[in-house]
Amino acid sequence: MELFFYIGILVFLFTLATFDLSIGVANDAVNFMSPAVGAKVAKFKTAIIVAAVGIFVGATTSSGMMDIARHGIMQPQHYYLNEVMCIFLAVSATDVILMDIFNTLGLPTSTTVSMVFGLFGATTALALTKIIGEGAAYGDLINTDKALTVIISIFLSVAIAFVFGLIVMWISRVVFTFNYEKKLKYGIAVFGGLSITSIFYFLLVSGLKNSKLLISINPEWTPAYMDEHKLYILLTCFVVFTILVEILHLLKVNIFKLIVLFGTFALAMAFAGNDLVNFIGVPLAGLESVLVWFDSGCPDASTYAMDTLAVPSTQPFFVNAKPWFLIGAGIIMTIAVMTSKKARKVIENTNNLSRQDDGEEIFSSSKLARKTVRGVLTATSFVSSYVPKKTTNWINSRFNTEEAILEEGMAFDLVRASVNLVLAGLLIVVGTSLQLPLSTTYVAFMVAMGSSLADRAWGRETAVYRITGVITVVGGWFITAGAAFLMSMTIASINYFGGFIAMICIVGVIAFVLINNNRKFKQKQQESENVDTLFRQLVRCTDKAQSWTLLRQHVTNTQNEILTTAHNMIPLIVDGLVKDDIKRLREAQHQLEETRSLWKRYRRKEILGMRKIDPLMAVEKNTWFHLGCNNISQMLYGLKRMLELIIEHVDNNFNPMPEQYAEELRPLAQDVLNYIRQVQGMIVSGDFTRFDEIVVDGNALKAQISTVRHKLQNHIQHEDANIKIALLYLNTLQELQEITSMLRHLIRAAKRFQE
């Protein structure tokens, strides 16, 4: 019976591993796909196919699982089978949940950190039971050095990659400039030779060095042989590839595209072989544990010590089946990278942070970002004052972003894409050679951020938003470590003390989290797809007249959307007040918060759009554009002021609104809704022939609301009335009147802006 129980756990572990592989490759796809996608070196499907082939080859030629799941964190000789299975289940559950959360948010994180700290947390939970129950020493139960190594790697990866990305990109841009097509004859052979040599050596060291593929080709090509002849391999590759690049350049082959595609393949292969395949290390360690226990004949899993996990496995079935597991992992990851929408979202967010031109900023500004930008500007100004003016002018001429070669949909050019891939691979190789614990995810991301800073992609208009994004991502990496530790520790404790029932509950929780995250992701994806198509066209447009057409349509769409939200919110607010219904008011509050956040993004984008149109037209339209923005802002603030007081009144269960007030309020609110529809229809259609009539109607509606207000004020002063509800009703009338006034001003501003 106990055997069937553990077989069930194994089935669930491998099910989680399947999800983990899919989710993991979706998050780590940013590392090897971002340069190719951002620079549009080929069609997206082509880039996906190159990465997918690299993933499959890397997974199937991998030398095996990283031993961290077996004895990297725990000292297995001190744990029994039932305990290690609790640990493995907790780690797998934690990995799946954390990776899916980060993918849903569209943020890259380290899959290795998630697994290592998950193992650390789950093992700590079981170690505490032994410390309390048996008096064992913590240092004997857990290998704390591994966790400390990963923590150090976080700091090293972030700092080293960012600094080197900045320096190498700065030098590359000085050599090639943004108009690199005219500079290719200067150094392209050397640059290409160095780049392809770096990528090829990275492929050997991180992808194939420990695999059986090289040995099967030539038995002498062992890891020891590679280390011994390192310099010879590098020099030979550099000479051969430099000559080859020069020949290809003379044949009009785009060398940068070749570098990026080759780098994409190499990085994808290395990630699959060294990082992503680690996800099945946990279930394979569980499988080995159960097989060894079953062969031992020991009837009680709670008394069978897992000493065998401390040494390489010799179990025949496990050794023979492992290649098939690797092939299966490669197939799963290949399918995942080709079909995952979350992978595309993570890639898109990373490329947005390093985008060369202005555009939609997905992160808002933060206090830390603002202080950072201010400090950098001060330091730059100080340093510039000591640099000769001729030198400054020459450097600025090499960084003339007006010459940037950016096709439709490109986030950055081919030079930066090449630097990102080559440098990421080179740093990983150097870190591996020096036994530095560099995180591949952190290296790839921070190289991209450093190169974008060197490329002056973070201008004064965008720096605070980009830095906030980087802080958010880096902060998420630290959160990954802490969350993985605590979550895995909690789940392992529940598994250990709750037994079979607890494990079933954990399965249910995982299923709920995955379903809920996918639902939220689809909703956000649909919203983003419906928002930005027009703006993206506006950012890429170079024709001033066409830019004006796109901007005018975008402003019209924005005003239409805000008015639609206001039209939907007012009935919710009025019904919530009249019927004493807090649920309707909460719904209105949620809609208002989303709309205000949306409005801030729209306004920022449209201000960028104003810079794309003809300067003389911008001067003419500027006043009416900002007046329209102010009218919308005031209308939203009016809804906010009205709603806050009503929620406070209803939520505190104060006296409900008398029917006398309700009978007055309902028709007034309906008149305001009708007026919103009239204004909205005129703005959307662009037909302002009834403009004077609409303005007159607005004045009449204001006067109507004013009459009711004065009547209410007299009622409060001369009759015995409930002051709280009367003042609340008075505030509601005042805000409705203010909203009507803003609508009148908005229609005037819209008319003058669209003309």
C-alpha positions in Angstrom: 0.0 0.0 0.0 2.9 2.4 0.9 4.5 1.7 -2.5 1.4 2.8 -4.3 1.3 5.9 -2.2 4.8 6.9 -3.3 4.1 5.9 -6.9 1.2 8.4 -6.7 3.6 11.1 -5.4 6.1 10.3 -8.2 3.3 10.7 -10.8 2.4 14.1 -9.4 6.1 15.1 -9.2 6.6 14.4 -12.9 3.3 16.2 -13.7 4.7 19.2 -11.9 8.0 18.8 -13.7 6.2 19.0 -17.0 4.5 22.3 -15.9 7.8 23.4 -14.4 9.7 22.9 -17.7 7.0 24.7 -19.7 6.8 27.6 -17.2 10.6 27.7 -16.7 11.4 28.0 -20.4 8.7 30.7 -20.7 10.6 32.8 -18.2 14.1 32.0 -19.3 13.2 32.6 -22.9 14.0 36.3 -22.3 17.7 35.4 -21.9 18.2 34.0 -25.4 15.3 35.5 -27.3 15.3 39.2 -26.4 18.1 40.3 -28.6 16.8 38.5 -31.7 13.2 39.7 -31.1 14.2 43.2 -30.1 16.4 43.7 -33.2 14.0 41.8 -35.5 16.9 39.8 -37.1 14.4 37.5 -38.6 10.7 36.8 -38.5 9.5 35.8 -35.0 8.8 32.3 -36.1 12.3 31.9 -37.5 13.8 33.2 -34.2 11.6 30.8 -32.3 12.7 27.9 -34.5 16.4 28.7 -33.9 15.9 28.9 -30.2 13.7 25.7 -30.1 16.4 23.7 -32.0 19.0 25.0 -29.5 16.8 24.0 -26.6 16.2 20.5 -27.9 19.8 19.9 -28.7 20.9 21.3 -25.3 18.4 19.1 -23.4 19.1 15.9 -25.2 22.9 16.2 -25.1 23.0 17.3 -21.5 25.4 15.3 -19.3 22.7 14.8 -16.7 21.0 16.4 -13.8 22.7 18.9 -11.5 23.3 17.0 -8.2 21.9 19.8 -6.1 18.6 18.1 -5.8 20.4 15.0 -4.5 22.9 16.3 -2.1 23.6 20.0 -2.9 21.6 21.3 0.0 20.5 18.5 2.3 22.9 15.8 3.7 20.8 12.8 2.6 22.3 10.3 5.0 20.4 12.0 7.8 17.0 11.8 6.1 14.5 9.0 5.5 12.5 8.3 2.3 9.3 9.8 3.6 11.2 12.9 4.5 13.0 13.5 1.2 9.7 12.9 -0.6 8.1 15.7 1.4 11.0 17.9 0.5 10.9 17.1 -3.3 7.1 17.6 -3.4 7.4 21.0 -1.7 10.2 22.2 -4.0 8.3 21.2 -7.2 5.2 22.9 -6.0 7.1 26.1 -5.0 8.9 26.2 -8.4 5.7 25.9 -10.4 3.8 28.5 -8.4 6.6 31.1 -8.3 7.6 30.8 -12.0 4.0 31.0 -13.0 3.4 34.2 -10.9 6.5 35.9 -12.4 5.4 34.8 -15.9 2.0 36.2 -15.4 3.5 39.5 -14.2 5.8 39.5 -17.3 9.0 39.7 -15.2 12.2 37.6 -15.6 13.6 35.8 -12.6 16.1 33.1 -11.9 14.9 29.5 -12.1 18.0 28.2 -10.4 17.6 30.5 -7.4 14.0 29.4 -7.1 15.0 25.7 -7.0 18.0 26.2 -4.7 16.2 28.3 -2.1 13.2 26.0 -2.4 15.4 23.0 -1.5 17.0 25.1 1.3 13.6 26.0 2.8 12.1 22.6 2.5 15.2 20.9 4.0 15.2 23.5 6.8 11.6 22.5 7.7 12.6 18.9 8.1 15.9 19.7 9.8 14.0 21.7 12.5 12.0 18.6 13.4 15.2 16.6 13.9 16.9 19.4 15.8 13.9 19.7 18.2 13.2 15.9 18.4 16.7 14.4 18.2 19.0 17.2 19.2 20.8 17.1 15.9 23.1 20.0 14.7 21.8 22.2 11.9 25.2 22.2 10.2 25.2 18.4 10.0 21.8 18.3 8.3 22.1 21.1 5.7 24.8 22.3 3.3 24.6 26.0 3.9 27.5 26.8 1.7 25.5 26.3 -1.5 22.8 28.7 -0.4 25.5 31.3 0.5 27.0 30.8 -2.9 23.8 31.6 -4.7 23.3 34.7 -2.6 26.8 35.9 -3.6 26.0 35.1 -7.2 23.1 37.6 -7.1 25.3 40.5 -6.3 28.1 39.4 -8.6 25.8 38.8 -11.5 24.0 42.1 -11.3 27.1 44.3 -10.8 29.5 42.6 -13.2 27.0 42.2 -16.0 25.7 45.7 -15.8 29.1 47.4 -15.8 30.6 45.2 -18.6 27.4 45.7 -20.6 27.8 49.5 -20.3 31.5 49.6 -21.1 31.5 47.1 -24.1 28.4 48.7 -25.6 29.9 52.2 -25.3 33.1 51.1 -27.1 31.1 49.3 -29.8 28.9 52.3 -30.4 32.0 54.6 -30.7 33.4 52.3 -33.3 30.3 51.6 -35.4 28.0 54.6 -34.5 24.2 54.3 -35.0 24.7 54.6 -38.7 26.7 51.3 -38.6 26.0 50.3 -42.2 28.5 53.0 -43.4 31.1 51.8 -40.9 31.1 48.1 -41.6 34.4 48.1 -43.5 36.2 49.3 -40.4 36.7 46.4 -38.1 33.7 44.2 -39.0 35.9 41.2 -39.7 37.6 41.5 -36.3 34.4 42.3 -34.5 32.6 39.3 -36.2 35.6 37.0 -35.6 35.7 37.9 -31.9 32.0 37.6 -31.5 31.5 34.3 -33.2 34.6 32.9 -31.5 33.2 34.0 -28.1 29.8 32.4 -28.9 31.4 29.2 -30.3 33.6 28.8 -27.2 30.6 29.5 -25.0 28.8 26.7 -26.9 31.7 24.3 -26.2 32.2 25.2 -22.5 28.5 25.7 -21.4 26.7 23.5 -23.9 28.9 20.6 -25.1 32.0 20.3 -23.0 30.5 17.8 -20.5 28.2 16.0 -23.0 28.9 12.8 -24.8 28.5 14.3 -28.2 32.0 15.6 -28.6 33.6 12.4 -27.3 31.4 10.4 -29.8 32.9 12.5 -32.6 36.5 12.3 -31.4 37.4 10.3 -28.2 40.2 12.7 -27.5 37.9 15.7 -27.1 37.4 15.3 -23.4 36.8 18.1 -20.9 40.5 17.8 -19.8 41.6 18.1 -23.4 39.5 21.2 -23.8 40.9 22.9 -20.8 44.5 22.0 -21.7 44.2 23.3 -25.3 42.0 26.3 -24.5 44.4 29.0 -25.9 45.0 26.9 -29.1 41.2 26.5 -29.7 40.5 30.2 -29.2 43.3 31.4 -31.5 42.3 28.9 -34.2 38.7 29.8 -34.0 39.5 33.5 -34.1 41.6 33.2 -37.2 39.1 31.0 -39.0 36.0 32.9 -38.1 37.7 36.3 -38.9 38.5 35.2 -42.4 35.1 33.6 -42.8 33.3 36.8 -41.7 35.3 38.9 -44.1 34.4 36.6 -47.0 30.7 36.7 -46.0 30.8 40.5 -45.7 32.2 40.8 -49.2 29.3 38.5 -50.3 26.9 41.1 -48.8 25.8 38.8 -45.9 24.6 40.7 -42.8 27.2 39.7 -40.2 25.2 41.1 -37.3 22.2 39.0 -38.1 24.5 36.0 -38.3 26.0 36.7 -34.9 22.6 37.2 -33.3 21.0 34.0 -34.7 24.1 32.0 -33.8 24.2 33.5 -30.4 20.5 32.8 -29.9 21.1 29.1 -30.7 24.1 28.9 -28.4 22.5 30.5 -25.4 19.3 28.5 -25.8 21.3 25.3 -26.0 23.3 26.2 -22.9 20.3 27.2 -20.9 18.5 24.0 -21.7 21.5 21.9 -20.9 22.5 23.5 -17.7 19.5 25.4 -16.2 16.2 24.2 -17.5 16.9 20.5 -17.4 17.5 21.0 -13.6 13.8 21.1 -13.2 13.5 17.4 -13.7 16.4 16.8 -11.2 13.9 16.9 -8.3 11.5 14.3 -9.7 14.4 12.1 -10.9 15.9 12.2 -7.5 12.5 11.2 -6.1 12.3 8.4 -8.6 15.7 7.1 -7.7 14.9 7.3 -4.0 11.8 5.1 -4.4 13.5 2.6 -6.7 16.4 2.1 -4.3 14.0 1.8 -1.3 11.9 -0.8 -3.2 15.0 -2.8 -4.2 16.2 -2.8 -0.6 13.2 -4.7 0.7 12.8 -2.4 3.7 9.0 -2.3 4.5 9.0 1.0 6.3 9.9 4.2 4.3 10.2 6.2 7.5 13.2 4.1 8.6 15.1 3.8 5.3 18.0 6.3 5.2 18.8 7.9 1.8 22.6 7.4 1.9 22.5 6.5 -1.8 21.7 10.1 -2.8 25.1 11.2 -1.6 26.8 9.3 -4.5 26.1 9.0 -8.2 23.4 6.5 -9.0 24.2 3.0 -10.2 20.6 1.8 -10.3 20.3 0.1 -13.7 16.7 1.2 -14.6 17.4 4.8 -13.5 20.7 5.0 -15.6 19.1 3.5 -18.7 15.9 5.6 -18.5 17.7 8.9 -17.9 18.4 9.7 -21.6 14.7 9.2 -22.4 13.8 11.7 -19.7 16.2 14.2 -21.2 14.7 13.7 -24.6 11.2 14.2 -23.1 12.4 17.3 -21.4 13.7 18.7 -24.6 10.4 18.0 -26.4 8.4 19.7 -23.7 10.6 22.8 -23.6 10.7 23.0 -27.4 6.9 23.0 -27.6 6.7 25.5 -24.7 9.0 28.1 -26.2 7.1 27.9 -29.5 3.6 28.2 -28.0 3.9 30.2 -24.8 2.3 33.6 -24.8 3.8 34.3 -21.4 7.3 33.9 -22.8 6.5 36.6 -25.4 5.2 38.9 -22.6 8.4 38.5 -20.6 10.5 39.2 -23.7 8.3 42.2 -24.6 8.7 43.7 -21.1 12.5 43.3 -21.1 12.8 44.8 -24.5 10.6 47.7 -23.5 13.1 48.6 -20.7 15.9 48.7 -23.2 14.1 50.2 -26.1 16.0 52.8 -28.1 13.1 55.2 -28.8 10.3 56.7 -26.7 7.1 54.7 -26.3 4.7 53.4 -23.8 6.4 52.9 -20.4 5.0 49.9 -18.6 6.4 51.1 -15.2 5.6 54.3 -13.4 8.2 56.5 -11.7 9.4 55.9 -8.2 11.1 58.1 -5.6 14.3 56.0 -5.7 14.4 56.2 -9.5 13.9 60.0 -9.4 16.8 60.4 -6.9 19.0 58.1 -9.0 18.4 60.1 -12.1 19.0 63.4 -10.4 22.3 62.1 -8.9 23.5 60.7 -12.2 22.7 64.0 -14.0 24.6 65.9 -11.3 27.6 63.6 -11.6 27.5 63.7 -15.4 27.4 67.5 -15.4 30.4 67.6 -13.0 32.5 65.2 -15.1 31.6 66.9 -18.4 32.9 70.2 -17.1 36.4 68.7 -17.1 36.2 67.0 -20.5 37.5 69.1 -23.5 34.6 70.4 -25.6 36.1 68.9 -28.8 36.2 65.5 -27.2 32.6 65.9 -26.0 31.4 67.0 -29.5 33.2 64.1 -31.1 31.7 61.5 -28.7 28.3 63.1 -29.2 28.7 62.7 -33.0 29.3 59.0 -32.5 26.1 58.7 -30.4 23.8 60.6 -32.8 20.6 58.7 -32.2 18.9 60.5 -35.1 20.9 58.1 -37.4 19.7 55.0 -35.6 18.6 52.3 -38.1 15.4 51.0 -36.6 12.8 49.3 -38.7 9.1 49.0 -37.8 8.9 47.0 -34.6 12.6 47.1 -33.6 13.4 48.0 -30.0 17.1 48.4 -30.7 19.5 47.9 -33.6 21.7 44.9 -34.6 24.9 46.2 -33.0 23.3 46.2 -29.5 21.7 42.9 -30.1 25.0 41.4 -31.0 26.8 42.9 -28.0 24.0 41.6 -25.7 24.3 38.0 -26.8 28.1 37.9 -27.2 28.8 39.5 -23.9 26.3 37.5 -22.0 27.8 34.3 -23.3 31.3 35.5 -22.7 30.6 36.5 -19.1 29.0 33.1 -18.4 32.1 31.4 -19.8 34.5 33.5 -17.8 32.4 33.0 -14.6 32.4 29.3 -15.2 36.2 29.2 -15.8 36.9 31.2 -12.6 34.3 29.2 -10.7 32.3 32.4 -10.0 28.7 31.7 -9.2 27.2 33.9 -11.9 23.4 33.6 -12.5 22.7 33.2 -16.3 19.4 35.0 -16.0 20.9 38.0 -14.2 23.8 38.2 -16.6 21.6 38.3 -19.7 19.2 40.9 -18.2 21.7 43.2 -16.7 23.9 43.2 -19.8 20.9 44.3 -21.8 20.2 47.1 -19.2 23.9 48.2 -19.2 24.1 48.3 -23.0 20.8 50.3 -23.2 22.2 52.9 -20.8 25.5 53.2 -22.8 23.4 53.6 -25.9 21.6 56.6 -24.4 18.3 54.8 -24.6 17.4 56.1 -21.2 16.8 59.7 -22.0 15.6 62.3 -19.5 12.0 61.7 -20.5 12.2 57.9 -19.9 15.0 57.3 -17.4 12.8 57.3 -14.3 10.4 54.8 -15.8 13.2 52.5 -17.0 15.1 52.6 -13.7 11.9 51.9 -11.8 11.4 48.8 -14.1 15.0 47.6 -13.4 14.5 48.1 -9.7 11.3 46.2 -9.9 12.9 43.3 -11.7 16.0 43.2 -9.5 13.8 43.4 -6.4 11.8 40.5 -7.7 15.0 38.4 -7.8 15.5 38.9 -4.1 11.8 38.2 -3.5 12.2 35.0 -5.4 14.8 33.8 -3.0 12.9 34.7 0.1 9.5 33.6 -1.2 10.9 30.2 -2.4 12.5 29.6 1.0 9.4 30.4 3.0 6.9 28.8 0.7 8.8 25.6 0.3 9.4 25.5 4.1 5.7 25.9 4.7 4.6 23.3 2.2 7.2 20.8 3.4 6.0 21.2 7.0 2.4 20.7 5.9 3.3 17.6 3.9 5.3 16.1 6.8 2.7 16.7 9.5 -0.4 16.4 7.4 0.5 13.3 5.4 -1.5 12.1 2.5 -4.5 14.4 3.0 -2.2 17.5 3.2 -0.5 16.5 0.0 -3.8 16.2 -1.8 -4.7 19.7 -0.5 -1.4 21.0 -1.9 -2.3 19.6 -5.3 -5.6 21.5 -5.2 -3.9 24.7 -4.2 -1.4 24.4 -7.1 -4.2 23.8 -9.6 -6.2 26.8 -8.3 -3.1 29.1 -8.5 -2.2 28.0 -12.0 -5.8 28.4 -13.3 -6.3 31.8 -11.6 -2.9 33.1 -12.9 -3.7 32.0 -16.4 -7.1 33.7 -16.2 -5.6 37.0 -15.1 -2.9 36.8 -17.7 -5.4 36.3 -20.5 -7.4 39.2 -19.2 -4.3 41.5 -19.1 -3.1 40.3 -22.4 -6.5 41.1 -24.0 -6.4 44.6 -22.4 -2.9 45.3 -23.6 -3.7 44.1 -27.1 -6.7 46.5 -27.2 -4.8 49.5 -26.1 -1.5 50.2 -27.8 -1.7 49.4 -31.6 -2.5 53.0 -32.5 0.2 54.4 -30.2 2.9 52.0 -31.6 2.1 53.2 -35.1 2.4 56.8 -33.9 5.8 56.2 -32.3 7.2 54.6 -35.5 5.6 57.1 -37.9 8.0 59.6 -39.5 5.5 61.5 -41.6 4.3 64.6 -39.6 0.8 64.7 -41.3 0.2 61.0 -40.6 1.4 61.5 -37.0 -1.2 64.2 -36.5 -3.9 61.9 -37.9 -2.8 59.1 -35.5 -2.5 61.4 -32.5 -6.0 63.0 -33.1 -7.5 59.5 -33.4 -5.7 58.4 -30.2 -6.9 61.4 -28.2 -10.4 60.8 -29.5 -10.3 57.2 -28.5 -9.0 58.1 -25.0 -11.7 60.7 -24.4 -14.3 58.2 -25.6 -13.0 55.5 -23.3 -13.0 57.8 -20.2 -16.5 59.1 -21.0 -17.7 55.5 -21.3 -16.3 54.6 -17.9 -17.9 57.7 -16.3 -21.2 56.8 -17.9 -20.9 53.3 -16.4 -19.8 54.5 -13.0 -22.5 57.1 -12.2 -25.4 54.6 -12.1 -23.3 52.3 -9.8 -22.6 55.3 -7.5 -26.2 56.5 -7.4 -27.6 53.0 -6.9 -25.1 52.2 -4.2 -26.1 55.4 -2.4 -29.9 55.0 -2.8 -30.0 51.3 -2.2 -27.3 51.3 0.5 -25.4 48.8 -1.5 -21.7 48.7 -0.7 -20.9 46.1 -3.4 -21.9 48.4 -6.1 -19.8 51.2 -4.6 -16.8 48.9 -4.3 -17.2 48.0 -8.0 -17.3 51.6 -8.9 -14.3 52.3 -6.8 -12.4 49.5 -8.6 -13.4 50.9 -12.0 -12.3 54.4 -11.0 -8.9 53.3 -9.8 -8.2 51.4 -13.0 -9.4 54.3 -15.1 -7.3 56.8 -13.3 -4.2 54.6 -13.8 -5.1 54.1 -17.5 -5.6 57.8 -17.9 -2.1 58.6 -16.6 -0.6 56.2 -19.1 -2.7 57.6 -22.0 -1.8 61.2 -21.1 2.0 60.4 -21.0 1.8 58.7 -24.3 -0.1 61.5 -26.0 2.3 64.1 -24.7 5.0 62.0 -26.5 2.8 62.0 -29.5 2.6 65.9 -29.5 6.3 65.9 -30.2 5.9 63.8 -33.3 3.6 66.3 -35.1 4.6 69.5 -37.0 6.0 72.0 -34.4 3.8 74.9 -35.6 0.7 72.7 -35.4 1.9 71.5 -31.9 2.0 75.1 -30.8 -1.5 75.7 -32.1 -3.0 72.5 -30.6 -1.1 72.5 -27.4 -3.5 74.7 -25.4 -6.6 72.7 -26.4 -4.9 69.4 -25.8 -3.9 70.3 -22.2 -7.3 71.9 -21.5 -8.9 68.6 -22.6 -6.5 66.7 -20.3 -7.3 69.0 -17.4 -11.1 68.6 -18.0 -10.8 64.8 -17.9 -8.6 64.9 -14.8 -11.1 67.1 -13.0 -14.0 64.9 -14.0 -12.3 61.9 -12.6 -11.4 63.8 -9.4 -15.1 64.8 -9.2 -16.1 61.1 -9.3 -13.5 60.3 -6.8 -14.6 63.0 -4.3 -18.2 62.0 -4.7 -17.5 58.3 -4.3 -15.2 58.5 -1.3 -17.8 60.3 0.9 -20.6 57.9 -0.2 -18.5 54.8 0.5 -17.6 56.1 3.9 -21.3 56.8 4.7 -22.6 53.4 3.4 -19.7 51.4 4.8 -20.3 52.8 8.3 -24.0 51.8 8.1 -25.2 55.4 8.6 -28.8 56.3 7.9 -29.9 55.5 4.4 -30.9 58.2 1.9 -34.6 59.3 2.3 -36.9 58.5 -0.6 -37.5 62.2 -1.1 -33.8 62.7 -2.0 -33.7 59.6 -4.0 -36.6 60.7 -6.2 -34.8 63.9 -7.0 -31.4 62.4 -7.5 -32.3 59.6 -10.0 -33.7 61.9 -12.8 -30.8 64.3 -12.3 -28.3 61.5 -12.7 -30.1 60.3 -15.8 -29.9 63.7 -17.3 -26.2 63.8 -16.6 -25.8 60.4 -18.3 -27.8 61.7 -21.3 -25.5 64.7 -21.5 -22.4 62.4 -21.4 -23.8 60.4 -24.4 -24.4 63.6 -26.4 -20.8 64.9 -25.7 -19.3 61.5 -26.4 -21.2 61.1 -29.7 -20.0 64.5 -30.9 -16.4 63.8 -30.0 -16.3 60.3 -31.6 -18.0 61.4 -34.8 -16.0 64.6 -35.1 -19.2 66.4 -36.2 -19.5 69.6 -34.1 -22.5 71.1 -36.0 -24.6 70.9 -32.9 -21.9 72.3 -30.7 -23.8 75.5 -29.6 -26.9 73.5 -28.8 -24.9 71.0 -26.7 -23.3 73.9 -24.8 -26.7 75.4 -24.1 -28.0 72.0 -22.9 -25.1 71.8 -20.5 -25.8 75.3 -19.1 -29.5 74.3 -18.6 -28.5 71.1 -16.8 -26.1 73.0 -14.6 -28.9 75.4 -13.7 -31.3 72.5 -13.0 -28.8 70.9 -10.6 -28.2 74.3 -9.0 -31.9 74.8 -8.4 -32.1 71.5 -6.5 -29.0 72.4 -4.5 -30.4 75.7 -3.4 -33.7 74.0 -2.5 -31.7 71.5 -0.4 -29.7 74.2 1.3 -32.9 76.0 2.3 -34.3 72.7 3.6 -31.2 72.2 5.8 -31.4 75.7 7.2 -35.1 75.9 7.9 -36.3 72.4 8.6 -35.4 69.5 10.9 -33.2 67.3 8.7 -30.6 64.7 9.1 -27.5 66.8 8.6 -25.1 64.0 7.7 -27.2 62.5 4.9 -28.3 66.0 3.7 -24.6 67.2 3.5 -23.7 63.9 1.6 -26.6 64.6 -0.8 -25.4 68.2 -1.2 -21.9 67.0 -2.0 -23.2 64.6 -4.6 -25.2 67.3 -6.3 -22.1 69.6 -6.3 -19.9 67.0 -7.9 -22.6 66.2 -10.6 -22.7 69.9 -11.4 -18.9 70.1 -11.6 -18.8 67.0 -13.9 -21.4 68.7 -16.1 -19.3 71.8 -16.2 -16.2 69.8 -17.2 -18.1 68.1 -20.0 -19.0 71.5 -21.4 -15.3 72.5 -21.3 -14.2 69.2 -22.7 -16.5 69.5 -25.8 -15.1 73.0 -26.5 -11.4 71.7 -26.1 -12.1 68.7 -28.3 -13.7 70.8 -31.0 -10.7 73.2 -31.2 -8.2 70.3 -31.0 -9.8 68.3 -33.8 -10.4 71.2 -36.2 
